[in-house]
Amino acid sequence: MEAFTRLTGLVAPIDRPNVDTDAIIPKQFLKSIKRSGFGPNLFDEWRYLDKGEPDKDNAGRPLNPDFILNQAPYQGATVLLARANFGCGSSREHAPWAIYDYGFRVVVAPSFADIFYGNSAKNGLLLVTLPTPTIERLFVESRAVVGYRLTVDLAAQTVTTPSGEMFQFDYAAGLKHRMLNGLDDIAITLQQAATIRAYEAKRRLSAPWLFAQT
């Protein structure tokens, strides 16, 4: 997992509350268990004018010109600005995979679904929770200024606007350690590799019948 420390990124505002995981990555794309390859189908039903399928070439599909990610000022955005209860719905881990694979590294919103929040932290996607009035101000500013960027500093737990205004956000210490050091569940387990090997060696001596070759 890639570590996250600090990012200054172009903001794309998705002005819809209760964006669920089926909207983030529709069910027909859940056949793969790889973490990559989902970006082209992020928000598929909103981005395209036709129905998407796993074997369809996205390059030839008609784009919805009204959808924010298809508009020129937001190409290359790495910060997603969202409304309340983002990531609600099912527990599919593919949702943060798709957001990350598209190129977003941060989602800023007033609230997130609990399971989506945990899944995101485990996959390197930083979710920043700010008060609703602050989010409203960011929506107004991001619409008014072309190329609007936010600086997100995880170590300091701050979000800074182009004018220099700074907002503090809370983030659990355990999740922060994961993100700053790029540690997923496997990497965290491997940090205890020596302890695990020592336990297995001791167990092999105390209960050799469990390791008998058949």
VOPAGU-2260 file (C-alpha; in pm, 1 decimal, decimal comma):
REM VOPAGU-2260
SITE   aa  ch    i         X         Y         Z
SITE  MET   A    0       0,0       0,0       0,0
SITE  GLU   A    1     132,2     345,8     -89,2
SITE  ALA   A    2     199,0     571,8     208,3
SITE  PHE   A    3      11,0     899,1     240,0
SITE  THR   A    4     170,0    1201,6     406,1
SITE  ARG   A    5      74,6    1526,2     231,3
SITE  LEU   A    6    -102,5    1611,5     -93,2
SITE  THR   A    7    -196,1    1927,7    -277,5
SITE  GLY   A    8    -457,1    1820,0    -528,8
SITE  LEU   A    9    -720,0    1943,1    -772,5
SITE  VAL   A   10   -1070,7    1913,7    -626,2
SITE  ALA   A   11   -1368,4    1752,5    -801,1
SITE  PRO   A   12   -1702,7    1822,8    -625,5
SITE  ILE   A   13   -1970,8    1551,2    -636,6
SITE  ASP   A   14   -2278,3    1737,3    -516,9
SITE  ARG   A   15   -2495,8    1439,0    -419,1
SITE  PRO   A   16   -2572,5    1308,6     -69,0
SITE  ASN   A   17   -2591,9     938,5      15,5
SITE  VAL   A   18   -2368,5     820,1    -268,3
SITE  ASP   A   19   -2377,8     444,4    -225,7
SITE  THR   A   20   -2126,2     179,9    -322,8
SITE  ASP   A   21   -2338,2      60,6    -614,3
SITE  ALA   A   22   -2315,4     409,2    -763,9
SITE  ILE   A   23   -1941,9     417,8    -695,2
SITE  ILE   A   24   -1882,3      84,5    -872,9
SITE  PRO   A   25   -2189,7     -97,9   -1010,4
SITE  LYS   A   26   -2241,1    -465,1    -931,0
SITE  GLN   A   27   -2157,3    -600,3   -1277,4
SITE  PHE   A   28   -1793,8    -498,4   -1230,5
SITE  LEU   A   29   -1736,7    -694,9    -910,4
SITE  LYS   A   30   -1613,5   -1013,0   -1077,3
SITE  SER   A   31   -1245,8    -936,1   -1021,7
SITE  ILE   A   32   -1068,9    -956,5    -684,4
SITE  LYS   A   33    -772,5    -751,2    -805,6
SITE  ARG   A   34    -740,7    -400,0    -665,5
SITE  SER   A   35    -666,4    -245,6   -1004,2
SITE  GLY   A   36    -864,8    -193,0   -1322,4
SITE  PHE   A   37   -1180,6     -44,7   -1168,3
SITE  GLY   A   38   -1102,6     322,9   -1231,1
SITE  PRO   A   39   -1255,6     341,2   -1580,5
SITE  ASN   A   40   -1587,9     226,5   -1433,3
SITE  LEU   A   41   -1594,8     454,0   -1129,6
SITE  PHE   A   42   -1943,2     615,6   -1115,9
SITE  ASP   A   43   -2014,6     424,2   -1436,3
SITE  GLU   A   44   -2388,4     494,4   -1457,5
SITE  TRP   A   45   -2325,8     868,1   -1414,4
SITE  ARG   A   46   -2018,5     898,8   -1636,2
SITE  TYR   A   47   -2154,0     722,5   -1942,8
SITE  LEU   A   48   -2477,6     743,4   -2143,1
SITE  ASP   A   49   -2492,0     370,5   -2215,4
SITE  LYS   A   50   -2489,2      63,4   -1991,1
SITE  GLY   A   51   -2144,7     -52,9   -1889,8
SITE  GLU   A   52   -2031,9    -414,6   -1895,4
SITE  PRO   A   53   -1703,5    -571,2   -1778,9
SITE  ASP   A   54   -1595,1    -664,5   -2132,6
SITE  LYS   A   55   -1690,5    -332,8   -2294,9
SITE  ASP   A   56   -1423,6     -95,7   -2427,9
SITE  ASN   A   57   -1472,6     225,4   -2232,2
SITE  ALA   A   58   -1278,7     428,7   -2486,9
SITE  GLY   A   59   -1565,5     410,1   -2734,2
SITE  ARG   A   60   -1851,0     474,6   -2492,5
SITE  PRO   A   61   -2053,5     798,8   -2501,7
SITE  LEU   A   62   -1974,9    1027,3   -2207,8
SITE  ASN   A   63   -2231,6    1220,6   -2009,5
SITE  PRO   A   64   -2117,9    1584,0   -2057,2
SITE  ASP   A   65   -2308,3    1696,9   -1746,9
SITE  PHE   A   66   -2114,1    1471,8   -1509,6
SITE  ILE   A   67   -1841,1    1653,6   -1322,6
SITE  LEU   A   68   -1557,3    1408,8   -1393,0
SITE  ASN   A   69   -1613,4    1442,0   -1766,8
SITE  GLN   A   70   -1563,3    1818,2   -1762,7
SITE  ALA   A   71   -1225,4    1964,5   -1858,3
SITE  PRO   A   72   -1153,4    2167,3   -1541,1
SITE  TYR   A   73   -1165,0    1852,1   -1329,0
SITE  GLN   A   74    -940,3    1624,1   -1530,9
SITE  GLY   A   75    -661,6    1491,2   -1311,1
SITE  ALA   A   76    -844,1    1560,8    -984,2
SITE  THR   A   77    -700,9    1379,6    -683,2
SITE  VAL   A   78    -932,4    1517,2    -411,5
SITE  LEU   A   79   -1301,3    1424,2    -419,3
SITE  LEU   A   80   -1536,4    1661,6    -237,6
SITE  ALA   A   81   -1859,8    1489,6    -137,7
SITE  ARG   A   82   -2178,4    1523,1      64,9
SITE  ALA   A   83   -2306,2    1339,5     373,1
SITE  ASN   A   84   -2310,5     961,2     413,2
SITE  PHE   A   85   -2070,8     897,6     128,1
SITE  GLY   A   86   -2003,6     525,9      69,4
SITE  CYS   A   87   -2328,4     393,9     215,4
SITE  GLY   A   88   -2486,0      70,7      91,0
SITE  SER   A   89   -2306,8    -262,0      66,0
SITE  SER   A   90   -1970,1    -349,7     219,0
SITE  ARG   A   91   -1793,3    -405,2    -115,0
SITE  GLU   A   92   -1423,3    -325,6     -90,9
SITE  HIS   A   93   -1426,8    -258,2    -464,3
SITE  ALA   A   94   -1564,0      91,6    -393,0
SITE  PRO   A   95   -1241,8     237,3    -248,3
SITE  TRP   A   96   -1044,9      32,9    -504,4
SITE  ALA   A   97   -1230,8     208,8    -787,0
SITE  ILE   A   98   -1189,0     555,6    -634,8
SITE  TYR   A   99    -818,3     498,7    -578,3
SITE  ASP   A  100    -762,2     339,2    -919,2
SITE  TYR   A  101    -923,4     640,7   -1087,7
SITE  GLY   A  102    -663,5     863,5    -923,9
SITE  PHE   A  103    -827,6    1006,1    -613,9
SITE  ARG   A  104    -620,4     993,8    -297,8
SITE  VAL   A  105    -851,1    1187,6     -62,9
SITE  VAL   A  106   -1227,4    1213,5     -16,1
SITE  VAL   A  107   -1354,7    1507,0     190,5
SITE  ALA   A  108   -1710,9    1492,3     323,0
SITE  PRO   A  109   -1919,3    1567,0     634,5
SITE  SER   A  110   -1976,3    1195,7     703,1
SITE  PHE   A  111   -1900,0     850,1     567,8
SITE  ALA   A  112   -2052,5     503,9     599,9
SITE  ASP   A  113   -1862,4     307,8     866,8
SITE  ILE   A  114   -1764,5       3,4     658,7
SITE  PHE   A  115   -1657,7     217,5     364,6
SITE  TYR   A  116   -1446,1     425,3     603,4
SITE  GLY   A  117   -1261,2     117,9     729,1
SITE  ASN   A  118   -1217,9     -30,7     382,3
SITE  SER   A  119   -1071,3     295,8     254,5
SITE  ALA   A  120    -808,8     318,5     527,8
SITE  LYS   A  121    -699,3     -38,4     456,0
SITE  ASN   A  122    -647,7      48,2      89,6
SITE  GLY   A  123    -464,4     380,0     113,3
SITE  LEU   A  124    -760,7     610,7      48,1
SITE  LEU   A  125    -772,7     893,5     303,4
SITE  LEU   A  126   -1120,9    1000,4     415,5
SITE  VAL   A  127   -1137,8    1344,7     574,7
SITE  THR   A  128   -1443,0    1441,5     778,9
SITE  LEU   A  129   -1519,4    1813,2     813,7
SITE  PRO   A  130   -1827,1    1992,3     952,8
SITE  THR   A  131   -2117,1    2048,0     714,2
SITE  PRO   A  132   -2079,0    2430,5     706,6
SITE  THR   A  133   -1713,1    2390,3     612,4
SITE  ILE   A  134   -1800,9    2143,4     337,9
SITE  GLU   A  135   -2059,9    2387,9     206,2
SITE  ARG   A  136   -1795,4    2660,6     185,4
SITE  LEU   A  137   -1559,2    2429,3       0,9
SITE  PHE   A  138   -1831,5    2346,2    -252,2
SITE  VAL   A  139   -1893,2    2716,5    -315,1
SITE  GLU   A  140   -1521,6    2789,7    -353,4
SITE  SER   A  141   -1447,7    2487,1    -573,1
SITE  ARG   A  142   -1724,0    2587,5    -815,0
SITE  ALA   A  143   -1613,6    2950,3    -826,0
SITE  VAL   A  144   -1241,3    2895,8    -882,4
SITE  VAL   A  145   -1110,8    2701,3   -1182,8
SITE  GLY   A  146    -828,8    2472,3   -1075,6
SITE  TYR   A  147    -928,6    2486,9    -709,0
SITE  ARG   A  148    -686,4    2285,0    -496,6
SITE  LEU   A  149    -671,7    2172,6    -137,7
SITE  THR   A  150    -364,7    2074,9      60,5
SITE  VAL   A  151    -424,4    1778,4     289,0
SITE  ASP   A  152    -158,5    1705,7     552,1
SITE  LEU   A  153    -220,1    1381,2     738,0
SITE  ALA   A  154      63,8    1424,5     988,1
SITE  ALA   A  155     -77,9    1761,3    1096,9
SITE  GLN   A  156    -436,9    1650,3    1028,6
SITE  THR   A  157    -515,1    1971,1     840,3
SITE  VAL   A  158    -686,5    2079,0     519,6
SITE  THR   A  159    -568,5    2410,8     375,4
SITE  THR   A  160    -746,2    2615,5     108,3
SITE  PRO   A  161    -573,1    2824,1    -161,8
SITE  SER   A  162    -631,0    3135,1      53,3
SITE  GLY   A  163    -440,2    2976,2     340,6
SITE  GLU   A  164    -739,8    2901,9     560,1
SITE  MET   A  165    -678,5    2585,2     757,4
SITE  PHE   A  166    -921,7    2329,3     895,4
SITE  GLN   A  167    -834,8    2058,6    1146,8
SITE  PHE   A  168    -976,1    1707,3    1112,6
SITE  ASP   A  169    -983,6    1404,6    1342,5
SITE  TYR   A  170    -830,3    1074,4    1239,0
SITE  ALA   A  171    -785,4     762,7    1452,5
SITE  ALA   A  172    -426,7     703,0    1563,8
SITE  GLY   A  173    -419,8     342,8    1439,7
SITE  LEU   A  174    -547,2     434,0    1094,2
SITE  LYS   A  175    -309,2     730,0    1079,4
SITE  HIS   A  176     -14,8     497,7    1150,5
SITE  ARG   A  177    -129,4     270,1     867,7
SITE  MET   A  178    -161,9     553,6     617,7
SITE  LEU   A  179     159,7     736,2     703,3
SITE  ASN   A  180     360,7     414,5     675,4
SITE  GLY   A  181     175,0     248,6     387,1
SITE  LEU   A  182      72,8     -55,2     590,2
SITE  ASP   A  183    -213,1    -279,7     484,6
SITE  ASP   A  184    -328,5    -580,8     690,5
SITE  ILE   A  185     -62,8    -810,1     542,2
SITE  ALA   A  186     218,3    -561,1     603,4
SITE  ILE   A  187     106,9    -513,3     964,1
SITE  THR   A  188     105,8    -890,2    1015,8
SITE  LEU   A  189     452,1    -925,7     860,5
SITE  GLN   A  190     588,3    -679,6    1116,4
SITE  GLN   A  191     536,9    -962,9    1366,7
SITE  ALA   A  192     703,0   -1226,2    1144,9
SITE  ALA   A  193     980,2   -1304,8    1392,9
SITE  THR   A  194     731,3   -1353,7    1677,0
SITE  ILE   A  195     514,0   -1575,1    1457,5
SITE  ARG   A  196     811,5   -1791,2    1356,7
SITE  ALA   A  197     920,8   -1826,8    1719,1
SITE  TYR   A  198     571,3   -1933,8    1822,0
SITE  GLU   A  199     551,9   -2190,6    1540,5
SITE  ALA   A  200     889,9   -2335,2    1638,5
SITE  LYS   A  201     780,3   -2365,9    2001,5
SITE  ARG   A  202     450,8   -2518,2    1898,3
SITE  ARG   A  203     626,4   -2772,3    1679,3
SITE  LEU   A  204     826,9   -2892,8    1981,5
SITE  SER   A  205     531,4   -2906,0    2222,1
SITE  ALA   A  206     286,5   -3070,0    1983,2
SITE  PRO   A  207     486,4   -3246,9    1710,2
SITE  TRP   A  208     191,0   -3465,2    1611,1
SITE  LEU   A  209      21,3   -3159,4    1465,0
SITE  PHE   A  210     302,2   -3130,8    1211,2
SITE  ALA   A  211     340,3   -3499,0    1123,5
SITE  GLN   A  212     385,6   -3567,4     755,3
SITE  THR   A  213     117,0   -3787,3     594,3
